[in-house]
Amino acid sequence: MIIALEIISPKNATTFKDIRLRALQDSPTAFSSTFAEESKLSDADWVKRAAQWSGAKSIGYLALDDCAAVGIAAGILNQTESSRADLVSMWVAPTHRRVGIGRTLVEAIVAWARTQNVRTLLLLVTSNNGTAINFYQRLGFSLTGKTEPYRNDPSLLNYEMRRSIT
Protein backbone atom coordinates (compact mmCIF):
# COMPACT_ATOMS: atom_id res chain seq x y z
CA MET A 1 0.00 0.00 0.00
CA ILE A 2 1.41 3.35 -1.04
CA ILE A 3 -0.18 6.33 0.70
CA ALA A 4 0.14 9.77 -0.83
CA LEU A 5 -0.55 13.00 1.02
CA GLU A 6 -2.33 15.78 -0.82
CA ILE A 7 -2.83 19.27 0.54
CA ILE A 8 -6.49 20.17 0.95
CA SER A 9 -7.42 22.88 -1.54
CA PRO A 10 -10.46 24.14 -3.44
CA LYS A 11 -9.67 21.71 -6.28
CA ASN A 12 -10.19 18.68 -4.02
CA ALA A 13 -12.99 20.16 -1.92
CA THR A 14 -15.39 17.35 -2.88
CA THR A 15 -12.94 14.71 -1.64
CA PHE A 16 -12.37 16.79 1.51
CA LYS A 17 -16.13 16.98 2.09
CA ASP A 18 -16.58 13.24 1.58
CA ILE A 19 -13.85 12.18 4.00
CA ARG A 20 -14.77 14.76 6.61
CA LEU A 21 -18.39 13.56 6.59
CA ARG A 22 -17.23 9.92 6.76
CA ALA A 23 -15.06 10.81 9.75
CA LEU A 24 -17.95 12.51 11.54
CA GLN A 25 -20.17 9.46 10.96
CA ASP A 26 -17.53 6.91 11.97
CA SER A 27 -16.22 8.69 15.08
CA PRO A 28 -18.89 11.16 16.17
CA THR A 29 -17.39 11.89 19.59
CA ALA A 30 -13.92 12.55 18.18
CA PHE A 31 -14.84 15.95 16.76
CA SER A 32 -16.41 19.11 18.12
CA SER A 33 -18.65 19.36 15.08
CA THR A 34 -21.31 16.87 14.03
CA PHE A 35 -22.35 15.11 10.85
CA ALA A 36 -25.76 16.80 11.11
CA GLU A 37 -24.15 20.26 11.16
CA GLU A 38 -21.59 19.72 8.43
CA SER A 39 -23.82 17.76 6.07
CA LYS A 40 -25.89 20.94 5.70
CA LEU A 41 -22.96 22.87 4.23
CA SER A 42 -23.21 23.74 0.54
CA ASP A 43 -20.56 22.78 -1.99
CA ALA A 44 -19.53 26.45 -2.04
CA ASP A 45 -19.06 26.28 1.75
CA TRP A 46 -16.75 23.27 1.32
CA VAL A 47 -14.70 25.06 -1.33
CA LYS A 48 -14.35 28.06 0.99
CA ARG A 49 -13.41 25.82 3.90
CA ALA A 50 -10.83 23.96 1.78
CA ALA A 51 -9.27 27.30 0.83
CA GLN A 52 -9.09 28.28 4.51
CA TRP A 53 -7.43 24.98 5.41
CA SER A 54 -4.67 25.67 2.90
CA GLY A 55 -4.11 29.31 3.75
CA ALA A 56 -1.22 31.25 5.23
CA LYS A 57 -2.01 30.13 8.78
CA SER A 58 -3.09 26.54 8.24
CA ILE A 59 -2.59 23.36 6.27
CA GLY A 60 -4.73 20.30 5.79
CA TYR A 61 -3.79 16.96 4.31
CA LEU A 62 -5.73 14.14 2.74
CA ALA A 63 -4.16 10.69 2.89
CA LEU A 64 -4.88 8.91 -0.38
CA ASP A 65 -4.70 5.20 -1.13
CA ASP A 66 -4.87 4.80 -4.91
CA CYS A 67 -6.69 8.16 -5.17
CA ALA A 68 -9.26 7.23 -2.49
CA ALA A 69 -9.17 9.40 0.63
CA VAL A 70 -8.48 7.30 3.72
CA GLY A 71 -7.27 9.90 6.22
CA ILE A 72 -7.30 13.56 7.10
CA ALA A 73 -5.49 15.95 9.44
CA ALA A 74 -4.94 19.69 9.67
CA GLY A 75 -2.71 22.16 11.46
CA ILE A 76 -3.80 25.67 12.38
CA LEU A 77 -1.59 28.39 13.83
CA ASN A 78 -2.76 29.82 17.13
CA GLN A 79 -4.34 33.25 16.53
CA THR A 80 -2.71 34.92 19.51
CA GLU A 81 0.56 33.02 19.98
CA SER A 82 2.44 32.28 16.76
CA SER A 83 4.75 29.74 18.45
CA ARG A 84 1.76 27.43 18.97
CA ALA A 85 -0.39 25.47 16.54
CA ASP A 86 -3.26 23.03 16.85
CA LEU A 87 -3.56 19.59 15.29
CA VAL A 88 -7.22 19.20 14.32
CA SER A 89 -9.56 16.92 12.40
CA MET A 90 -7.27 13.88 12.67
CA TRP A 91 -8.94 10.71 11.38
CA VAL A 92 -8.04 7.54 9.52
CA ALA A 93 -10.60 5.21 7.93
CA PRO A 94 -11.13 1.99 9.93
CA THR A 95 -9.98 -0.06 6.93
CA HIS A 96 -6.60 1.70 7.00
CA ARG A 97 -5.84 1.99 10.71
CA ARG A 98 -2.71 0.58 12.34
CA VAL A 99 -0.59 0.73 9.16
CA GLY A 100 1.15 4.07 9.80
CA ILE A 101 -1.19 6.52 8.07
CA GLY A 102 -2.01 8.38 11.26
CA ARG A 103 1.69 8.73 12.06
CA THR A 104 2.34 9.97 8.51
CA LEU A 105 -0.39 12.60 8.82
CA VAL A 106 0.80 13.81 12.22
CA GLU A 107 4.41 13.98 11.05
CA ALA A 108 3.31 16.03 8.02
CA ILE A 109 1.63 18.51 10.38
CA VAL A 110 4.76 18.55 12.57
CA ALA A 111 6.93 19.24 9.50
CA TRP A 112 4.61 22.10 8.49
CA ALA A 113 4.69 23.44 12.07
CA ARG A 114 8.49 23.57 11.94
CA THR A 115 8.35 25.70 8.78
CA GLN A 116 6.08 28.09 10.69
CA ASN A 117 8.50 28.33 13.66
CA VAL A 118 5.99 26.62 15.91
CA ARG A 119 7.44 25.35 19.18
CA THR A 120 4.34 23.65 20.61
CA LEU A 121 1.72 21.55 18.86
CA LEU A 122 -1.53 21.12 20.78
CA LEU A 123 -4.58 18.95 20.27
CA LEU A 124 -7.80 18.03 22.01
CA VAL A 125 -8.86 14.41 22.40
CA THR A 126 -12.16 13.26 23.83
CA SER A 127 -11.96 11.56 27.23
CA ASN A 128 -13.60 8.35 25.95
CA ASN A 129 -10.99 7.84 23.22
CA GLY A 130 -8.25 5.89 24.95
CA THR A 131 -6.98 4.50 21.65
CA ALA A 132 -6.32 8.01 20.34
CA ILE A 133 -4.71 9.11 23.62
CA ASN A 134 -2.31 6.15 23.44
CA PHE A 135 -1.61 6.84 19.75
CA TYR A 136 -0.73 10.47 20.44
CA GLN A 137 1.45 9.51 23.41
CA ARG A 138 3.43 7.14 21.16
CA LEU A 139 4.03 10.14 18.87
CA GLY A 140 5.45 12.29 21.66
CA PHE A 141 2.33 14.09 22.90
CA SER A 142 1.57 14.26 26.61
CA LEU A 143 -1.53 15.18 28.55
CA THR A 144 -1.27 18.72 29.92
CA GLY A 145 -3.88 18.28 32.64
CA LYS A 146 -6.11 20.90 31.03
CA THR A 147 -9.65 19.82 30.23
CA GLU A 148 -12.78 21.41 28.86
CA PRO A 149 -16.33 20.19 28.43
CA TYR A 150 -16.97 18.27 25.24
CA ARG A 151 -19.42 20.33 23.21
CA ASN A 152 -21.75 17.51 22.12
CA ASP A 153 -22.00 15.38 25.27
CA PRO A 154 -21.85 16.83 28.80
CA SER A 155 -20.72 13.46 30.19
CA LEU A 156 -17.42 13.73 28.26
CA LEU A 157 -14.39 16.01 28.45
CA ASN A 158 -11.79 17.14 25.96
CA TYR A 159 -8.25 16.50 27.18
CA GLU A 160 -5.50 18.80 25.94
CA MET A 161 -2.29 17.16 24.75
CA ARG A 162 0.93 18.84 23.66
CA ARG A 163 4.12 18.03 21.84
CA SER A 164 7.22 20.16 21.64
CA ILE A 165 8.51 20.82 18.15
CA THR A 166 12.28 20.79 17.92
C-alpha positions as CSV (number, residue, x, y, z in Angstrom):
1,M,0.0,0.0,0.0
2,I,1.4,3.4,-1.0
3,I,-0.2,6.3,0.7
4,A,0.1,9.8,-0.8
5,L,-0.5,13.0,1.0
6,E,-2.3,15.8,-0.8
7,I,-2.8,19.3,0.5
8,I,-6.5,20.2,0.9
9,S,-7.4,22.9,-1.5
10,P,-10.5,24.1,-3.4
11,K,-9.7,21.7,-6.3
12,N,-10.2,18.7,-4.0
13,A,-13.0,20.2,-1.9
14,T,-15.4,17.3,-2.9
15,T,-12.9,14.7,-1.6
16,F,-12.4,16.8,1.5
17,K,-16.1,17.0,2.1
18,D,-16.6,13.2,1.6
19,I,-13.9,12.2,4.0
20,R,-14.8,14.8,6.6
21,L,-18.4,13.6,6.6
22,R,-17.2,9.9,6.8
23,A,-15.1,10.8,9.8
24,L,-17.9,12.5,11.5
25,Q,-20.2,9.5,11.0
26,D,-17.5,6.9,12.0
27,S,-16.2,8.7,15.1
28,P,-18.9,11.2,16.2
29,T,-17.4,11.9,19.6
30,A,-13.9,12.6,18.2
31,F,-14.8,16.0,16.8
32,S,-16.4,19.1,18.1
33,S,-18.7,19.4,15.1
34,T,-21.3,16.9,14.0
35,F,-22.4,15.1,10.9
36,A,-25.8,16.8,11.1
37,E,-24.2,20.3,11.2
38,E,-21.6,19.7,8.4
39,S,-23.8,17.8,6.1
40,K,-25.9,20.9,5.7
41,L,-23.0,22.9,4.2
42,S,-23.2,23.7,0.5
43,D,-20.6,22.8,-2.0
44,A,-19.5,26.5,-2.0
45,D,-19.1,26.3,1.8
46,W,-16.8,23.3,1.3
47,V,-14.7,25.1,-1.3
48,K,-14.3,28.1,1.0
49,R,-13.4,25.8,3.9
50,A,-10.8,24.0,1.8
51,A,-9.3,27.3,0.8
52,Q,-9.1,28.3,4.5
53,W,-7.4,25.0,5.4
54,S,-4.7,25.7,2.9
55,G,-4.1,29.3,3.8
56,A,-1.2,31.3,5.2
57,K,-2.0,30.1,8.8
58,S,-3.1,26.5,8.2
59,I,-2.6,23.4,6.3
60,G,-4.7,20.3,5.8
61,Y,-3.8,17.0,4.3
62,L,-5.7,14.1,2.7
63,A,-4.2,10.7,2.9
64,L,-4.9,8.9,-0.4
65,D,-4.7,5.2,-1.1
66,D,-4.9,4.8,-4.9
67,C,-6.7,8.2,-5.2
68,A,-9.3,7.2,-2.5
69,A,-9.2,9.4,0.6
70,V,-8.5,7.3,3.7
71,G,-7.3,9.9,6.2
72,I,-7.3,13.6,7.1
73,A,-5.5,16.0,9.4
74,A,-4.9,19.7,9.7
75,G,-2.7,22.2,11.5
76,I,-3.8,25.7,12.4
77,L,-1.6,28.4,13.8
78,N,-2.8,29.8,17.1
79,Q,-4.3,33.2,16.5
80,T,-2.7,34.9,19.5
81,E,0.6,33.0,20.0
82,S,2.4,32.3,16.8
83,S,4.8,29.7,18.4
84,R,1.8,27.4,19.0
85,A,-0.4,25.5,16.5
86,D,-3.3,23.0,16.9
87,L,-3.6,19.6,15.3
88,V,-7.2,19.2,14.3
89,S,-9.6,16.9,12.4
90,M,-7.3,13.9,12.7
91,W,-8.9,10.7,11.4
92,V,-8.0,7.5,9.5
93,A,-10.6,5.2,7.9
94,P,-11.1,2.0,9.9
95,T,-10.0,-0.1,6.9
96,H,-6.6,1.7,7.0
97,R,-5.8,2.0,10.7
98,R,-2.7,0.6,12.3
99,V,-0.6,0.7,9.2
100,G,1.2,4.1,9.8
101,I,-1.2,6.5,8.1
102,G,-2.0,8.4,11.3
103,R,1.7,8.7,12.1
104,T,2.3,10.0,8.5
105,L,-0.4,12.6,8.8
106,V,0.8,13.8,12.2
107,E,4.4,14.0,11.0
108,A,3.3,16.0,8.0
109,I,1.6,18.5,10.4
110,V,4.8,18.6,12.6
111,A,6.9,19.2,9.5
112,W,4.6,22.1,8.5
113,A,4.7,23.4,12.1
114,R,8.5,23.6,11.9
115,T,8.3,25.7,8.8
116,Q,6.1,28.1,10.7
117,N,8.5,28.3,13.7
118,V,6.0,26.6,15.9
119,R,7.4,25.4,19.2
120,T,4.3,23.7,20.6
121,L,1.7,21.6,18.9
122,L,-1.5,21.1,20.8
123,L,-4.6,19.0,20.3
124,L,-7.8,18.0,22.0
125,V,-8.9,14.4,22.4
126,T,-12.2,13.3,23.8
127,S,-12.0,11.6,27.2
128,N,-13.6,8.4,26.0
129,N,-11.0,7.8,23.2
130,G,-8.2,5.9,25.0
131,T,-7.0,4.5,21.7
132,A,-6.3,8.0,20.3
133,I,-4.7,9.1,23.6
134,N,-2.3,6.2,23.4
135,F,-1.6,6.8,19.7
136,Y,-0.7,10.5,20.4
137,Q,1.4,9.5,23.4
138,R,3.4,7.1,21.2
139,L,4.0,10.1,18.9
140,G,5.4,12.3,21.7
141,F,2.3,14.1,22.9
142,S,1.6,14.3,26.6
143,L,-1.5,15.2,28.6
144,T,-1.3,18.7,29.9
145,G,-3.9,18.3,32.6
146,K,-6.1,20.9,31.0
147,T,-9.7,19.8,30.2
148,E,-12.8,21.4,28.9
149,P,-16.3,20.2,28.4
150,Y,-17.0,18.3,25.2
151,R,-19.4,20.3,23.2
152,N,-21.8,17.5,22.1
153,D,-22.0,15.4,25.3
154,P,-21.9,16.8,28.8
155,S,-20.7,13.5,30.2
156,L,-17.4,13.7,28.3
157,L,-14.4,16.0,28.5
158,N,-11.8,17.1,26.0
159,Y,-8.3,16.5,27.2
160,E,-5.5,18.8,25.9
161,M,-2.3,17.2,24.8
162,R,0.9,18.8,23.7
163,R,4.1,18.0,21.8
164,S,7.2,20.2,21.6
165,I,8.5,20.8,18.2
166,T,12.3,20.8,17.9
